[in-house]
Amino acid sequence: MKAFIFDMDGVLVHTDRFHYLAWKEIADARDIYFDERINDRLRGLSREASLEIVLERYHGAPLSAADKAALCAEKNDICRRYLAAMTPADVPEGVRETLEELCARGCRLAVGSSSKNTKLVLERTGLLDVFDAISDGTNITRAKPDPEVFLKAAEFLGVPPADCAVVEDAEAGIDAAKAGGFIAIGIGPAARYEKTDHSIHEFSDLLTWAPDLT
């Protein structure tokens, strides 16, 4: 392997609680039942796909495409208020040190996230300068499990997919990695997914078999 491509939410940082609170606020304001179990189904999906799941229990007047777009924008505004308050202290233990060691070994690093807030989060947490490339919701048209976000990341790195490992915590992300011809590494819930090529329990476990290309 010559490169690692990381999903952001749930891998590099944990912003699930912010997304949950934002969707919960949207749902509560419209008398839609929403809980953490439903929120778990949104893992790795685009904002638009997530909204469709949130609306499964909606019983109000039919919503137009413009209405749904407005709800997505409202959710994003709420979420960005939470994300803007993040600091380097929100990076889980071992993540920053592991990324620095991968860089020292000559590995190329990229982020592949469907979130349009990727750069905001990376900037607020002090991780932005660690990565050689960022592919996110601002430069893709298809969300995971489509492999576009990872293929773009590999393209930006100049490394073919077969030489890249994707690190994901969501099944949709693993599916996207496999569809794109990448090595799929699962952490968190994705570590138990049958399509995962390699499973890790801690982020630092990457160092046990990452190559030294220097």
Summary of the structure (lengths in Angstrom):
residues: 214
radius of gyration: 17.2
end to end distance: 12.9
largest distance: 60.5
contacts: 708
relative contact order: 0.18
helix: 49%
strand: 12%
